[in-house]
Amino acid sequence: MKILALSDHELPNLYTASIAERFKDVDLVIGCGDMAYYYLEYILSMLNKPLYYVNGNHAPPVEYGEGGARDHPWGGINLHRRVIRDPSTGLILAGIEGSLNYNNGPRQYTQEEMWWMVRGLIPRLIMNRIRYGRYLDIFVSHAPPWKINDADDLPHRGIKAFVWLIQTFKPTYHLHGHVHIYRQDIPRMNQVGDTRVINTCGYQIIEW
């Protein structure tokens, strides 16, 4: 199984018809925030695979495009505060949008608000354990977890509740964006217990 995970930067080599051949073996597309809706829609239409996403703190309230105004990528499934089992792959996904609050902008939350949203996922995660033998396969967020792939400046600090979530429910992957990568020496991946935490800035291919 192969997953195309994206965030933060729209790349010319993905916004082209050749994507259909280049990523023809992808099974799922996962957006980790701060990408144009039209960009995600194009990838969805070219690959014809399920798209799951969370919004970043820079997601526009409304985007105007050729098909009209939209407040989300058409055809995609928003994971924010939801736990969903993908019918085509059987993977269990959950997500939380946004970043740490730094200027009271949209989709910015305090650490306490993030804790509240994470706690809201718990009942469904427990039901998954009973029904499927595991809590969660992939946790999707825009912001990184606290002190893992994050940065020291306030806007890009990680979320404490996400550390607890991945340590407690042990998803195979935690995919996030938000922290832009401009140098090759900045690590994209960290292992936290049973969970691989991956910064998807630009895009990453994850092979299950």
N, C-alpha and C positions, 0 to 999 in steps of 0.2 A: 504494500500500500504506500502511496506517495502523496504528500501534502505540499501545496504551494502556500506559504505564509508570507504576508506582506505588511509593510507599514511605512508611513512617514514620507517616503519619496516616490513620486511617479517616475518610472524609468522608461526611456524611449524604446529600449529593446524588449519591453513587455507590451507596450502600446503599439503593436504592429501585428499584421496578419500572420507572421511567422510563429507567433506564440502557439497557434493551434498545433503545429508540428513539433515545436520545441518541447512543449509540455503536454503532449498527447496522452501520456501515461499517468497524469495527475488524477487522483481520486477525489480530493477535496481542496477548496480554496478557503483560506482563513485570513481575514483582514484584522490587523491589530491597531487600526486607528490612524487618523490624520492623512487620509487619502481621498482624492476627489471621488464623488459618487459615480461620475461618468467613467472613471478609470476602472473601478471595480465592476461596473456594469459591462464594460468592454471585455474584460477578462472572463467574466461569467458567460457572456454570449459566445466568445470564441472557444472556450473549453467545454462549455455545456456540462459543468459539474457543480455540485452544491457549493454555495458561498455562505459562510458564517462570518460574522464580524462584530466588533465593538467599535464605538466611536471614540476618537481622541478628543483632547481639549480644544483643538482647532477645527473641529468639524463644523461646517457652515449650517446655520439654521435652515436655510433654503439654498439649493443650487439650481440655477437655470441652465437648461441644456436644450438640445434639439427636440427632445420629446416633451418639453415643458418643465415646469418647476417640480422639484422633488426634495423631500427632507430626509431621504435615505436612498441607498442604492437599490433600484428596482430589482426584484428577484432574489435579493439577499435576505438572510435571516439574522436578526439582531440578537446577540447572546446576552445582552446586558441584564443582569440579575435573573438569568434563566439557566436551567439545566436541561439539555436536549440530547436525545440519542439519535444520531444520524441513521436514517433507515437504510441507506445504501451501503454503509460500512460497519454499522453497529457501534461506532465510537461514541462515547459519552463526552459531551462538551459543556462547559459553563463559562460565563464571562462577566467581567465588570469593566465599564467604560471609564474614560477620563483620567485625570491626574490629581496630584496633590494641589490643594488650593494655594495659589500664590498671588492672585490679583482679583479674586472674586469673579472670575470669568465663568462662562458656561462650561459645564461638565468638569468642574473643579470641586474637589471634596476635601474635607478635613480627614485626618486619620480616624477620628471617631465615626464619621459618616461611612468611611470605607469598612470599618469593622461592622457597622450595622448592616451594610449590604452583603458582606460575606456571611454573616450569621443567617441571613435570609435564605441562603443556599442550602443550609444544613439539612432540613427535612428531606428535600429531594435527593441529596447525596446519600443519606442513610437508606432511603428507599431503593436506590440503585444497588447498594451493597447487598440488600436482602434479595433483590430480584435478579441481579446480574453477577453478583459475587465480587464487585468492585465499586468504589465510589465514583471515580472520575478518571477519564483518560487524558483529556486536554483541558487545561485552564487557560483562557484567553483574556488578556487585559491590555490596556494601552500602557499604563505605568508599570515599571518593574517592581519587584519586591524590594523591601528595605535592605540596603547594603549588599544587594546582588544585582549586578549590571546597572546600578543607578549612578548618580553623580552627586556632588556635594552641594551644588546650588539648589535653592529652594524649589524651583519649578520641576527639577528632575530628580528629586529625592524619591526613594521607593516607598512602598506601602507596607506597613507592619503587618496588617491583617493577611496579606498575601503570603507572607512567610509562614504564618500559622496554618493557613489553608493547605499549602503544599506539604508541610510537615505532617499534618494530621490526616489528610485524605489521599496523599501520595499519587497524584496524577503522573503519568509517564512524562508529560511535557507541560511546561508553563511557557506559553508564547506571549511576548509583549513587544512593544515598540517604544516610542517617546524619546529615548536617548539616541540621538543621531550619532552615527559612526562615520568619522571622516578620516581616520587613520587605521592602518592595518594592525597596529599593535594594541588596539582596544579590543578586549575579549568580547565575543558575542555569546558565549555559552558558559554556563556554570552548572555543576552537579550539586543538587541539594538533596541529600538522602536518595530516595528513589526517583527524584524528579530532575529532568534536564531543563534548565531555564535558558531560553534562547531569545536574544534580541533579534527581531525580524526586520530591522530597518533596511529599506530597499526590498529585498526578498530573500527568503531561505527555502530550500527544499528539504523537507523532513521525510525520511524513509522509515516506515514503521516495520 
